[in-house]
Amino acid sequence: MTELLGPRQVERFHSIRGEELQRFIQKIVEKDRENENVNLEKGLMKLTNNIVCRIAMSTSCSEEEDEAERCKELVEGSIELTGKMVIVYLLGPLKKVGRWVFMKELKDISRRIDELLEKILKEHEERAKKDGGSLPVRNTYFSRWHALDYGNAHQPSKLVKETLRLYPLGPVISRASREDSKIGGFDIPKETVVLINLYSMMRDPEIWDNPDEFKLERLLVSHKETDKENHSLGYVPFGGGRRMCPGSHLALTISHITIASMVQCFDWKVSGGDGDGGKVNIEAKSSMIMCLAHPIVCLPEVHYNPFVA
Ligand code: HEM
């Protein structure tokens, strides 16, 4: 998994990112033309799903509008369930009962994930038969996205890093001890499930000045250095050690180019939607993963159209 999503593979597939980004930006240009709102959560989820599917399986998610939504529900559902299973382990002798209670949910979510993967692979086979897997024509703006002058090329990178420090996607991770050990003066017997609170670590006043403040200049090292340099500072949005997120490089790369293109190509006006009218509502959903309770809905206005020569 680390090899599949590592920097070398991510670099190898930069054309896939360019094509999917092109498709994403093209849809927003159309929305501007039709004076329609964009639900950023849905659009960004579809973009990420397509890039990950094409890198991992050489196929993109179905064109059906609700497919990205289903992927999101399944990912959220399985993370939710992982959280419940962790709590079940904390029940000590009652954990067998807890496991039995959640078994039906576990089987149901595994079946739905299998069905979705099956469908994606079938579509891929059919498409490959039909068009021999030919790729869409590329626009030079997107194939050269990395060479763009965004004014300040480090701005998206700093923005993403500081956002992940304050709002980590996975605020709590778990580990099981393989042997008796001692952490911070506490004895941890073998096979104990330990919950690690990444959210608190990244807001620890002993590590960070004014930890609750959003400061762009805080994390200045390049994202290639993130693991090495920032770990010692308690910067752990991707976890740590051998089970650290293998998708960190891909996630940061996609975030940077997407934000940079969205800022360069459009002016954004936040619409009412589920938020509170004209303002982004950053209230988080109560869940094991930290995501927005109200999706951001915006009216885009083209500022620079990359499709017009
Ligand atoms: C901003 C985006 C992302 C964040 C904040 C994030 C965060 C995390 C965290 C905190 C963990 C647990 C690590 C630990 O236990 O030490 C994790 C695990 C994982 N992530 Fe991510 N992740 C992101 C994007 C991605 C992407 C794009 C992929 C794949 C395409 C991915 C694939 C995985 C996998 C496979 C694991 C399980 C690793 C294991 O258990 O060995 N992640 N992620």
Boltz pocket constraint, residues with backbone or C-beta under 6 A from the ligand:
constraints:
  - pocket:
      binder: B
      contacts: [[A, 1], [A, 5], [A, 52], [A, 164], [A, 168], [A, 169], [A, 170], [A, 173], [A, 174], [A, 236], [A, 237], [A, 238], [A, 239], [A, 240], [A, 241], [A, 242], [A, 243], [A, 244], [A, 245], [A, 246], [A, 247], [A, 248], [A, 250], [A, 251], [A, 252]]
      max_distance: 6.0
